[in-house]
Amino acid sequence: MATFLYRLGRASFRRRWLVAGVWTVLLVLFGAGAASLSGQLSNAFTIPGTESQRAIDHLEKSFPEAGVGGATARVALAAPEGHTFQEPANQQAVQQVVANLRDAPEVARVTDPFQVRSVSPDGTVALIQVGYDQQASELTDADREALVEATEGTALTAEVGGDATRAAPETGATEILGVAVAAVVLVITFGSLLTAGLPLITALVGVGIGIAGIIAASGFMELGSNTPVLALMIGLAVGIDYALFIVSRYRHELAEGEPPERAAGRAVGTAGSAVVFAGLTVIVALAGLTVVGIPFLAEMGIAASVTVAVAVLIATTLLPAVLGFAGDRVRAGRLPGLRGGPRPGRTSMGERWARFVARRRLPVLLAAVAALAVLAVPAASMQLDLPGDATSAPESSQHKAYELVSEGFGPGANGPLTVVVDTSASDDPREAVQLAAQRIGDLDGVAALAPPQQNRAGDTTLLTVIPTTGPSDAATEDLVADLRATAGTLHDRTGAEVSVTGQTAANIDVSDKLADAMLPYLALIVGLAFLLLMLVFRSVVVPLKATIGFLASVAATFGAVVAVFQWGWLADALGVEATGPIMSLLPVLLIGVLFGLAMDYQVFLVTRMREEHVHGTPAGEAVVSGFRHGARVVVAAALIMTSVFAGFIFAEDTLIQSIGFALAFGVAVDAFLVRMTIVPALMSMLGGRAWWLPKWLDRLLPNVDVEGERLVEPPAEDRRTPVSV
């Protein structure tokens, strides 16, 4: 591996114009494809194999006029204080709003609250249901504005919620701030504007190609609105970090007296080998999201993993080509007051820290483990749910609509359950529907049962069930389970197929599916990564230690997420407008992304320790020596990645906010507490035993030479004697 990458780095350095030209053409082609082929990103997602999704699929075929698959909006109207909707003036105002909504663009269905009895018992709140044939992602900003404008112009208080009001998330200035902080860290690390600019340029090229490819692909397949955001987040972070490691090694080789071309080859052969295997670990973790069984999570994982693959290719080809243009100038142009590294003859801060940890390894180890344990405590109180009007910002119209409906009709009105009765195989369809309604009405937790709605063919009936509790309440989940249990007995007696769907039931199904997939997914990525790390380090102990450290980082990160997004600690300081249950998608997504990124620092830091060890340095001193060479770069890389992710904390979308915070916190904890504290403490404690590998396994595993052991002596092409002419 090291020899191949060494030759690739030298070839890219020599043929820099060709390499740079190829990547430039690819960037232009992908950009043109994104501009001409892009489609609409979607906020909707399906969950194949669940009862709620099967019910929706059935309704789209047999009862399309019900509009279950389209976007919906809920308009909550409140009468002026001291008045009710029994007054003719207020009734007329409601009728005016209904008429305006029916004239709004793309609106397919509007209910009259007086005809469907959607007026609260005290007469102060009326609820209008608005339906679209299109998905929420297909609605434009103009459509959403028209929806809100249709509710204005009366003396009534009008608040609008529902998925039709939620637009796709957009990136903004806060994300750019993360890149700006990364640029400052690079300048401080290298002490040079020119050198600091190289990782940024190559990372932006890689992200540009990756995001353009995703946008172009949206013209041929339905992609989630969060898919390019995650790819941008991950692609920027790893793109900058991978380039940082190779540029740092290139400068080290130049300082050792190597000519620029050979220095580039050695940088790609050694640091580039670590980059390749770190990238593979991230790709495995992200692509593993396909096993969860939720398509939009799989899309996010695959898109991000492709962007990471592009970042690895950029780092091992375009970067050495750019170094060819820069040559020896990466060591020049230092800014006043910035050293860009330790002064010759002086002990670096990284070495001092490593020697301190080695001397005090037991108390340092215990202190770090205790800190992780304390951070993880809130994770025990984690509550999971999917986003909705209840989790919107308190001052938003969506949240106010949720509160109005709860006050007027009870919390269950915000999460009605749709029971689908398919009587096509029933001998007596009418009796089947009546018996279903009777059994459902007798269940605990049912506040109301709306009159049945039947399709034109008369073989499918909808029963709308209003629970007594809110969508996120455990009692509502129990009611869904009871409804599905009742469905079995009804089928046995009447032959009718009864299923439960609706947003609340779908959320429960998603949570259950994620819970079922969690352990297999964790086993898959940990198992594959363990094998990969065992191949890299030729050790059983190091991969085991890396995996345990990752699990500790994840637990601490979950604790921090609960403290901020569920309990509200530091919510104002971080711009978190609404607190509540954690999104049920976050844990599995966080495990996948954070595992890959955590292994990056494990690979970058420990490969340098192993490199020193295989080149003859005693095990204990190799830990200090490897830490001395790698600590400054790992610290810079962790700060850069944390900064890029932290920029997303101030995004408008709650999922993006929580992902940004979780990844920023997780990377910081894993890099500084686990990799730079616990790892050197354990490595110094284990000594040579850290590199133990059974002899039979040593013979089976191929030697990929990540440390560049074969590059100690120059490859054959460097030992050739020039021929005199």
ABEGO torsion letter per residue (X at the ends): XAAAAAAAAAAAAAAAAAAAAAAAAAAAAAAAAAAAABBBBBABBBBBGBAAAAAAAAAAAABAAAGAABBBBBBBBBBBBGBBAABAAAAAAAAAAAAAAAABBGBABBBBAAAAGABBAAGABBBBBBBBABBAAABBAAAAAAAAAAABGBABBBBBBEAAABBBBBBBAAAAAAAAAAAAAAAAAAGBAAAAAAAAAAAAAAAAAAAAAAAAAAAABBBBAAAAAAAAAAAAAAAAAAAAAAAAAAAAAAAAGBBAAAAAAAAAAAAAAAAAAAAAAAAAAAAAAAAAGBAAAAAAAAAAAAAAAAAAAAAAAAAAAAAAAAEAAAABGBBBGBAGEBBBGBBBAAAAAAAAAAAAAAAAAAAAAAAAAAAAAAAAABBBBBBBAAABBAABAAAAAAAAAAAAAEAAAABBBBBBBBAAABABAAAAAAAAAAAAAABBGBABBBBBBBBAAGABBBBBBBBABBAABAAAAAAAAAAAAAAAAAAAAAGBBBBBBEAAAAAAAAAAAAAAAAAAAAAAAAAAAAAAAAAAAGBAAAAAAAAAAAAAAAAAAAAAAAAAAAAGBGAAAAGBABBEBBBAAAAAAAAAAAAAAAAAAAAAAAAAAAAAAAAGBBAAAAAAAAAAAAAAAAAAAAAAAAAAAAAAAABABAAAAAAAAAAAAAAAAAAAAAAAAAAAAAAAAAEAAAABBBAAAAAABBBAGAAGAAAABBBAAAABBBBBX
